[in-house]
Amino acid sequence: MRTTYGPPQVAAYELRPGERLICWRIVRSEHRDDPVLLSSLRSNFELGLGPRAAERTSRLIHLGVSAYLNEQSAHETAEKFHKLGDWVARLEMEHGNGFNYAHTGSRWHLTIWGDAIKLSDSVVDISPARA
């Protein structure tokens, strides 16, 4: 049911005190000290890349990075789109780090906004995207 007039809207949320968001992001490196990992946590906008897919119609989504609420969805996406990366990082984001998120795209898809260094600090595990 549509409740507003005009273009579709994105509802972005901020983590509340005590709240933790666990999600998975496809990345291009398994090494925490690799600048490539940090770049994998930057938006296409921040990297100076043009918008792709939904980013073409939403500047807000172009400013964020994609992640998934379950690991399986991240692995399935990495299998379909090899260029996204060969690794899947598990992030545990907590209140107080300036993170925002929105449910965008498919059922398990998120868009996340936050500083890439703080996102990197939230990485707790990195595993191969494909067996």
ABEGO torsion letter per residue (X at the ends): XBABBEBBBBBBBBBBBGBBBBBBBBBABABAABAAAAAAABBAAAAGBBBBEAAAABAAAAABBBBBABAAAAAAAAAABAAAEABBBBBBBBBGAGBBBBBBEBAABBBBBEBAAAAAAABABBBBABX
